[in-house]
Amino acid sequence: MINFITVSCFFVTLSWPALLNIIAYPISLKLSSKVSDYIVKVCAPRVFSIMKTYKHFDFRGDRASKKLLPPQFLLLSNHQSLLDIPAYMNFMRNVDLRFVAKDELSRHVPVVSEMLRAHQHCMIPRRGSASAAMKIIEEFGRRVLAKNEIPVLFPEGTRSKDGSLGKFYAAGFRRLSETVHLPVAVCALDGGYRINNLGKIMTRMKNGTYYIKVLKIFPAPDGKAAQMAVLNEAHDLIQQQLEEWRAGSK
């Protein structure tokens, strides 16, 4: 019964803005952008409220750590679930986040696809040349810089199925960092991997927790050596935070 209520609440919350955006996007980018704003600012927090109310799935964003953040920055984070995107939207409601993601998310994903396209997130083709991907990232960097938006990059490049931290790939980060030349905010998240399986999401959601925390702010790195130093330390910081959370010191 609780699962039915939870799904019903999700449907009521998300179905009408999703449908409206499907209609709006081909007709008016301005209208679609407004609907997308509603999805980000209103629907994302409501999704986590529903999860907490009916499944006791808690969201614990470390608000104190957000005081470290400068006005504009490049956010680096580990990646565990499609819910990482609404989780960060919920955590950083006062800024406009723009994600680097695979372009498959920009088609046929309810609620998400039109929102990603209307807000001009960075969609990287799964198949394509590295030079083409770098050009897309560079154009994205110029766009977010001009609009005072916050670029978000998951340097693992894919979601972790078991929550373990994967290798960080440097190419996308280096090109984006060179383009925006912003301070780098390293963030860690945990808990998303438990609900990344749609077939078992209802059972795994119960009594779970999503954690997000800002770990460190690096000055904008200059040159390859500085960029690699930031990326390597970011990996170590996130790994350490995951270990602390899982040891029970949350």
C-alpha positions in Angstrom: 0.0 0.0 0.0 2.8 2.4 0.9 4.5 1.7 -2.5 1.2 2.5 -4.3 0.9 5.8 -2.4 4.5 6.7 -3.1 4.2 6.1 -6.8 0.9 7.9 -6.9 2.4 11.0 -5.2 5.3 10.9 -7.7 2.8 10.7 -10.6 0.8 13.6 -9.3 3.9 15.7 -8.7 5.7 15.0 -12.0 3.2 14.0 -14.6 1.6 17.3 -15.5 4.9 19.4 -15.7 6.5 16.5 -17.7 3.5 16.5 -20.1 3.4 20.3 -20.3 7.1 20.4 -21.1 6.8 17.8 -23.9 4.2 20.1 -25.5 6.0 23.3 -24.7 9.5 22.5 -25.9 8.8 22.3 -29.7 6.6 25.4 -29.5 8.4 27.8 -27.2 11.8 27.5 -25.6 10.9 30.3 -23.3 7.8 28.5 -21.9 9.7 25.2 -21.7 12.5 27.0 -19.7 9.9 28.3 -17.3 8.4 24.8 -16.9 11.9 23.4 -16.4 12.5 26.0 -13.7 9.4 24.7 -11.9 10.6 21.1 -12.2 14.0 22.1 -10.7 12.9 24.5 -8.0 9.6 22.9 -6.9 9.4 19.3 -8.1 12.9 18.1 -7.1 12.5 19.1 -3.5 9.0 17.6 -3.5 10.3 14.3 -4.8 12.6 14.0 -1.7 9.8 15.1 0.6 7.6 12.3 -0.7 10.5 9.8 -0.3 11.0 10.9 3.2 7.3 10.9 4.2 6.3 7.5 2.8 9.6 5.5 2.6 11.6 7.2 5.3 14.3 7.9 2.8 16.2 10.9 4.2 18.1 13.6 2.4 21.1 15.0 4.4 22.8 17.8 2.6 25.5 19.4 4.7 24.2 23.0 4.7 27.1 24.3 6.7 29.6 23.2 4.0 27.8 25.3 1.4 29.1 28.4 3.2 32.4 27.7 1.6 31.1 28.2 -1.9 32.0 31.3 -4.0 29.4 33.0 -6.2 30.4 30.9 -9.3 32.4 27.7 -9.4 32.9 24.4 -11.2 31.5 21.5 -9.2 33.2 18.1 -9.3 31.4 15.1 -7.8 31.3 11.3 -7.8 28.3 9.8 -9.5 25.9 7.0 -8.4 22.4 7.5 -9.8 20.2 9.4 -12.1 18.8 10.9 -8.9 22.2 12.6 -8.3 20.9 15.4 -10.6 17.7 16.2 -8.6 19.7 15.6 -5.4 22.1 18.4 -6.3 19.2 20.6 -7.5 17.6 20.1 -4.1 20.9 20.8 -2.3 21.7 24.0 -4.2 18.3 25.5 -4.8 19.7 29.1 -4.8 21.9 28.6 -7.9 21.4 27.4 -11.5 23.2 24.1 -12.0 24.1 22.9 -15.5 25.3 19.3 -15.8 27.6 17.5 -18.2 25.8 14.3 -19.1 25.4 11.7 -21.9 23.1 12.8 -24.7 20.9 9.7 -24.3 19.3 11.5 -21.3 18.1 14.2 -23.6 15.7 11.8 -25.4 12.7 9.8 -24.1 13.4 10.2 -20.4 10.2 11.5 -18.7 10.6 14.8 -16.8 14.3 14.9 -17.5 14.9 15.1 -21.3 13.0 18.4 -22.1 14.3 20.0 -19.0 18.0 19.2 -19.9 17.5 20.5 -23.4 15.5 23.6 -22.4 18.1 24.6 -19.8 20.9 23.8 -22.3 22.8 21.3 -20.2 25.9 19.8 -21.8 24.9 16.7 -23.8 27.9 14.6 -24.8 27.3 11.9 -27.5 28.1 8.4 -26.4 29.5 7.7 -29.9 31.6 10.4 -31.5 35.1 11.7 -31.7 37.0 13.1 -28.6 37.6 16.4 -30.4 33.8 16.8 -31.0 33.1 16.1 -27.3 35.7 18.7 -26.3 34.2 21.3 -28.6 30.8 20.7 -27.0 32.3 21.1 -23.5 34.1 24.3 -24.5 30.9 25.8 -26.0 29.0 24.8 -22.8 31.7 26.4 -20.6 31.4 29.7 -22.4 27.6 29.6 -22.1 27.5 28.9 -18.4 30.2 31.5 -17.7 28.2 34.2 -19.6 24.9 33.3 -17.8 26.5 33.0 -14.3 25.4 29.3 -14.1 27.2 26.5 -12.2 28.7 23.8 -14.3 28.6 20.3 -12.8 30.9 17.5 -13.9 31.0 13.8 -12.9 34.6 12.9 -13.8 34.0 9.2 -13.5 32.0 9.5 -16.7 29.4 6.9 -15.6 27.3 5.9 -12.6 28.8 3.6 -10.0 26.6 0.5 -9.7 27.9 -0.5 -6.2 28.8 2.9 -4.8 32.6 2.4 -5.2 34.5 5.3 -6.5 35.8 4.9 -10.0 38.7 6.4 -11.9 38.5 10.1 -12.7 39.0 11.0 -16.3 40.9 14.2 -16.9 40.1 15.3 -20.5 36.6 16.8 -19.9 37.6 18.4 -16.6 40.7 20.0 -18.1 38.9 21.4 -21.1 36.0 22.8 -19.0 38.4 24.2 -16.4 40.4 25.9 -19.1 37.3 27.4 -20.6 35.6 28.7 -17.4 38.7 29.3 -15.2 36.5 29.1 -12.1 37.3 27.9 -8.5 36.6 24.1 -8.2 34.2 22.9 -5.6 34.7 19.2 -4.7 31.6 17.5 -3.4 30.8 14.0 -2.3 27.5 12.2 -2.4 26.5 8.8 -1.2 23.3 6.7 -1.1 22.2 7.0 -4.7 23.7 3.7 -5.8 21.2 1.9 -3.5 18.3 3.1 -5.7 19.8 3.1 -9.2 18.0 -0.1 -10.1 14.5 0.9 -11.2 13.2 -2.6 -10.7 14.1 -2.6 -7.0 13.8 1.1 -6.3 10.8 0.8 -4.0 12.3 -1.8 -1.7 15.8 -0.3 -1.6 14.5 3.2 -1.0 13.0 2.3 2.4 15.0 3.8 5.3 17.8 4.9 3.0 19.7 8.2 3.1 21.2 10.5 0.5 24.3 12.4 1.7 25.9 15.4 0.0 28.7 17.6 1.3 31.0 20.2 0.0 34.5 19.1 0.8 36.9 21.7 -0.4 37.2 24.7 -2.7 40.3 25.0 -4.9 41.4 28.2 -6.6 41.0 28.1 -10.4 43.9 25.8 -11.6 46.3 27.2 -14.1 47.9 24.6 -16.5 47.8 20.9 -16.8 49.9 20.1 -13.7 47.6 22.2 -11.4 44.5 20.7 -13.0 45.7 17.2 -12.5 46.7 18.0 -8.9 43.1 19.2 -8.2 41.6 16.1 -9.9 43.8 13.7 -8.0 43.2 15.4 -4.6 39.4 15.5 -5.4 39.4 11.8 -5.8 41.2 11.2 -2.5 38.9 13.6 -0.7 35.8 12.0 -2.0 37.1 8.5 -1.2 37.9 9.5 2.3 34.4 11.0 2.8 32.7 7.9 1.5 34.7 5.8 3.9 33.8 8.1 6.8 30.1 8.0 6.0 30.1 4.2 5.7 32.0 3.8 8.9 29.0 5.4 10.6 30.4 8.9 11.3 27.7 10.6 9.3 
